[in-house]
Amino acid sequence: MRMPRKGSGWSREGVLLSALAICLLAALAGWSSPADGWSQVVEAARRENQLVLYDGHGGAIPTIQFAAERFQRRYGIRVEVSVMRASEAVERVRIEQRAGRPVADLVTVGSTTAWQMKNLDRTLQPLGPLPSGRKVSAQIRLQMEAWGIGDVMLTEAVQLYGILVNTQLVPPQEEPRSWMDLLDPRWRGKLITDDPRAPGGGFVFFAATYKQLGRRYHEALAAQRPFLTRAIAEAANRVARGEFALMYPFALGLFPRVRDLPNVKVVIPREGAPYVFQGVSMPQTVRHPNAARLFAEFLLSEEVQKQLARDYLLPAVAGTLLQAPPEVRTLLRARLWDTTDPPRAEEQLKAAAEIYR
């Protein structure tokens, strides 16, 4: 299976039905193969008895807390989860590693964050092979390798982005059908968006649409005076309360927080959904390396992958989406439009800062 060309959708069958072993790391020094000694990893993790996780997804993947609670119940290992933006997680890890005082054992990352932490900050170490690595979709694994981050990032899901609509403020005939519709003058001052000037969902949207629609699109969008925020979970609530008509980009992983409210709806524009690979990475120096690897493995378990789907995340393990409720499958089968280009992230972040002053 090939990754999508610019402007093309990513084959859903390729994401869900392909599988390929993650095995190239087995030869790395210091790690045994998944089949050798995994029970020793489990026992060592139990002895460590603690795991500190920085959740840089900013709460957009509620499954992380679910996984932490289930992991603690299964293995008796205490998990401390701190929720923050990706930019904050990166900075904390950078400071800790340079000071030689590590706190985080794992950090949740997107593909751009993982690339920056590996190549610019040099604050990550390889996770090593995991027993369930073979379950990850081949297409996901191949893209990670193409970016050169397959050794330091385990992908557990793909986050899709749409638009959250307040149905009391936006009648059906006025709902955005295209990402271009955000430029309609009627939405001036009525938009709330995740800040595109820092790593996160706002930047994923910026990078995808900058490539697809160009700089002029964002200059026109900035002229709409969108409210920039870094509190993305609260932003969804503000749309539900009627403070704003539309939120973009809306991470589908946030939908469980507001789906039971009577006046919100998710719209996927006809071009498709911007998306990003979401996963975990391990800092260069950690206090609980075995617990970190065991938790990474646990993210690929059937119970966590099914919960990811229920939380409107596209699971990394091939075939899991087929078991999800119909209303979930409908949204997650949206066309995957475009994503970030990690090696160009600094250039694009600079452009975002120039446009959204």
C-alpha positions in Angstrom: 0.0 0.0 0.0 1.2 3.5 -0.8 0.7 6.6 1.2 -1.6 9.2 -0.4 -0.3 11.6 -3.0 -0.9 15.2 -2.3 -4.6 15.9 -2.6 -5.6 12.2 -2.6 -7.3 10.2 0.2 -5.5 7.5 2.2 -6.9 4.1 1.5 -9.0 3.0 4.4 -8.3 -0.6 3.6 -4.6 0.1 3.7 -4.9 1.6 7.2 -7.1 -1.1 8.7 -6.3 -4.4 6.9 -2.6 -4.2 6.4 -0.1 -5.5 8.9 3.7 -5.6 8.9 6.2 -6.7 11.5 8.2 -3.9 13.2 11.4 -5.9 13.4 14.2 -3.8 12.1 15.1 -2.7 15.7 15.7 -6.2 16.9 19.4 -5.9 16.1 19.9 -2.7 18.1 22.3 -3.1 20.9 20.7 -3.3 24.4 17.4 -4.8 23.3 16.4 -8.4 23.0 13.8 -9.6 20.5 10.1 -9.4 21.5 10.0 -13.1 21.9 13.0 -13.2 24.2 12.8 -12.0 27.7 9.5 -10.1 27.7 8.5 -11.7 30.9 11.7 -10.2 32.4 10.6 -6.8 31.2 7.2 -7.3 32.9 8.8 -8.4 36.2 11.3 -5.5 36.0 8.4 -3.1 35.4 6.6 -4.4 38.5 9.7 -3.8 40.5 9.9 -0.2 39.2 6.3 0.1 40.3 5.8 3.6 38.8 5.4 5.4 35.5 5.2 9.1 34.8 3.5 10.0 31.6 3.3 13.4 30.0 0.1 13.5 27.9 1.0 16.0 25.2 -2.2 15.4 23.4 -3.8 18.0 25.5 -6.8 15.8 26.5 -7.8 15.2 22.9 -7.3 11.4 23.4 -9.3 10.5 26.5 -8.3 6.9 26.0 -4.9 7.7 27.5 -6.4 8.1 31.0 -8.5 4.9 30.4 -5.3 3.0 29.5 -3.5 4.3 32.5 -6.2 3.1 34.9 -6.5 -0.3 33.2 -2.7 -0.7 33.2 -2.5 0.1 36.9 -5.3 -2.4 37.6 -3.7 -5.1 35.6 0.0 -4.8 36.6 -0.3 -2.9 39.9 2.1 -0.2 38.6 1.2 3.3 39.6 0.7 5.7 36.7 1.0 9.5 37.0 -0.5 11.3 34.1 0.0 15.0 33.5 -2.1 16.5 30.7 -0.5 19.4 28.7 0.0 20.7 25.2 2.6 19.1 22.9 4.8 22.2 23.1 4.8 22.2 26.9 5.6 18.5 27.0 8.6 19.0 24.6 9.9 21.9 26.7 9.6 20.0 30.0 11.4 16.9 28.6 14.1 19.2 27.1 14.8 20.9 30.4 14.7 17.6 32.4 17.1 15.9 30.0 19.6 18.8 29.9 19.5 19.1 33.7 20.1 15.3 34.1 16.9 15.2 36.3 14.4 13.1 34.3 10.8 13.0 35.4 8.8 11.8 32.4 9.2 8.1 31.5 6.9 8.4 28.5 5.4 11.3 26.5 2.5 11.2 24.1 3.5 12.7 20.8 2.4 13.4 17.3 4.6 12.6 14.3 6.0 16.2 14.1 6.7 16.4 17.8 8.5 13.0 17.7 10.6 14.2 14.7 11.6 17.4 16.4 12.5 15.7 19.7 14.6 13.1 17.9 16.4 15.3 15.3 16.5 18.8 16.9 16.4 18.2 20.6 17.9 14.7 20.6 15.9 13.9 23.7 14.5 10.5 22.7 15.7 6.9 22.8 14.5 3.9 20.8 11.6 2.1 22.4 12.9 -1.2 21.1 10.8 -4.0 19.6 7.5 -4.8 21.3 5.6 -8.2 21.1 2.5 -6.5 19.6 4.4 -4.4 17.1 3.4 -6.8 14.4 -0.2 -5.7 14.8 0.3 -2.1 13.7 -0.9 -1.3 10.3 1.8 -1.6 7.7 0.9 1.7 6.2 1.4 3.5 9.4 4.7 1.7 10.1 6.1 2.5 6.7 5.2 6.2 7.0 7.0 6.3 10.4 10.1 4.7 8.8 9.9 7.2 5.8 10.1 10.0 8.3 12.9 8.3 10.2 11.0 8.1 13.5 9.8 4.5 13.6 12.4 3.7 16.2 11.4 6.4 18.7 7.6 6.6 18.3 5.0 3.9 18.7 1.8 4.9 16.9 -1.4 3.9 18.8 -3.9 5.8 16.7 -4.7 8.4 14.0 -6.4 11.6 15.0 -8.8 13.0 12.5 -10.0 16.7 12.4 -13.3 18.2 11.4 -15.4 21.2 12.4 -17.6 21.4 15.5 -20.8 23.2 14.8 -23.3 24.8 17.2 -26.6 23.8 15.6 -28.5 26.6 17.3 -26.3 29.2 15.7 -25.7 27.4 12.4 -28.7 26.1 10.5 -28.2 23.0 8.3 -28.1 25.0 5.1 -25.3 27.2 6.4 -23.1 24.4 7.7 -19.6 24.5 6.2 -19.3 22.0 3.3 -15.8 22.9 2.4 -12.8 24.2 4.4 -13.1 27.2 2.1 -16.4 28.0 3.7 -14.6 29.2 6.8 -13.9 32.3 4.8 -17.5 33.2 4.5 -18.0 36.7 6.0 -20.8 35.5 8.2 -18.3 33.7 10.4 -16.1 36.7 11.1 -15.5 36.9 14.8 -17.5 33.6 15.4 -14.7 31.1 15.0 -12.5 29.5 17.7 -9.4 27.6 16.7 -6.5 25.7 18.3 -3.5 28.0 18.1 -1.6 27.1 14.9 1.6 28.7 16.0 2.6 25.8 18.3 2.6 22.0 17.8 -0.9 20.6 18.2 -4.1 20.2 16.3 -4.1 23.8 15.1 -0.7 23.3 13.5 -1.8 20.0 11.9 -4.7 21.9 10.3 -2.4 24.7 9.3 0.2 22.4 7.8 -2.3 20.4 5.8 -4.2 23.4 4.5 -1.1 25.4 3.8 0.0 22.7 1.5 -3.4 22.1 -0.1 -4.8 25.7 -0.2 -1.8 27.9 0.1 -0.7 31.0 2.1 -3.5 33.2 0.8 -6.1 30.9 2.3 -4.6 31.4 5.7 -4.2 35.1 5.3 -7.9 35.3 4.4 -8.7 33.0 7.4 -6.7 35.2 9.8 -8.7 38.2 8.5 -11.8 36.4 9.9 -10.4 37.2 13.3 -10.7 33.7 14.8 -10.1 33.4 18.5 -6.9 31.5 19.1 -6.7 29.2 22.1 -4.6 26.5 23.5 -7.3 25.1 25.8 -8.8 22.9 23.2 -11.1 20.9 25.5 -12.7 24.0 26.9 -13.0 25.4 23.3 -15.4 22.6 22.5 -17.5 23.5 25.5 -17.5 27.1 24.5 -19.0 26.2 21.1 -21.6 24.0 22.9 -22.5 27.0 25.1 -22.9 29.2 22.1 -20.0 31.5 22.6 -18.7 30.6 19.1 -20.5 29.2 16.1 -17.7 27.0 14.9 -14.6 25.3 16.2 -11.8 24.3 13.8 -9.9 22.0 13.7 -12.0 19.8 16.0 -10.2 16.7 17.1 -12.7 13.8 16.9 -11.1 12.5 20.0 -12.8 15.3 21.9 -16.3 14.4 20.6 -17.1 12.1 23.6 -16.9 15.1 25.8 -19.7 16.9 24.0 -21.6 14.4 21.9 -24.5 14.1 24.3 -25.2 17.8 24.2 -28.2 18.7 22.1 -26.7 21.6 20.1 -23.4 20.3 18.7 -22.6 18.4 15.5 -19.4 17.4 13.8 -18.9 18.2 10.1 -16.2 16.7 7.9 -15.7 19.0 4.8 -15.8 17.5 1.4 -12.0 17.7 0.9 -11.6 15.3 3.8 -10.1 15.4 7.3 -6.6 16.6 8.2 -5.0 13.9 10.3 -2.0 13.1 12.5 -0.4 10.0 13.8 -0.5 9.9 17.6 1.7 7.8 19.8 4.2 7.6 22.6 8.0 8.1 22.9 10.5 7.5 25.6 13.0 10.3 26.6 16.7 9.6 26.4 17.1 9.1 30.2 14.3 7.7 32.3 13.8 6.3 35.7 11.3 3.5 34.8 12.3 2.2 31.4 10.6 -1.2 31.7 7.4 0.3 32.9 7.5 2.7 29.9 8.0 -0.2 27.4 5.2 -2.2 29.1 2.8 0.7 28.9 3.6 1.2 25.2 2.9 -2.5 24.6 -0.4 -2.1 26.5 -1.5 0.6 24.2 -1.7 -2.0 21.4 -3.8 -4.3 23.5 -7.3 -5.2 22.3 -9.1 -3.4 25.1 -7.2 -0.2 24.6 -7.5 -0.3 20.8 -11.2 -0.9 21.0 -11.6 2.0 23.4 -9.7 4.2 21.0 -12.3 3.5 18.4 -15.1 4.2 20.8 -13.4 7.5 21.6 -13.4 8.4 17.8 -9.7 7.7 17.2 -8.7 5.5 14.2 -6.9 2.6 15.9 -3.4 1.7 14.7 -4.0 -2.0 15.0 -5.4 -3.3 11.7 -9.0 -4.3 11.7 -10.1 -2.8 15.0 -12.4 -0.2 13.5 -14.5 -3.0 12.0 -15.7 -3.8 15.6 -16.6 -0.2 16.4 -20.2 1.1 16.7 -21.8 2.2 13.4 -21.9 6.0 14.3 -18.1 5.8 15.0 -17.3 4.0 11.8 -19.2 6.6 9.8 -17.0 9.5 11.0 -13.7 7.6 11.1 -14.2 6.4 7.5 -13.9 10.0 6.3 -11.4 10.7 3.6 -8.0 11.3 5.0 -6.9 14.5 3.3 -3.4 15.6 4.4 -1.1 15.8 7.4 2.1 17.5 8.6 5.5 17.2 7.0 7.7 16.8 10.1 11.0 17.9 8.4 9.4 21.2 7.3 7.7 21.9 10.7 9.9 24.7 11.7 9.4 26.5 8.4 5.7 26.1 8.6 5.5 27.2 12.3 7.3 30.3 11.3 4.8 30.9 8.5 1.9 30.4 11.0 3.5 32.9 13.4 3.8 35.5 10.6 0.2 35.1 9.5 -1.5 34.8 12.9 0.0 37.6 14.8 
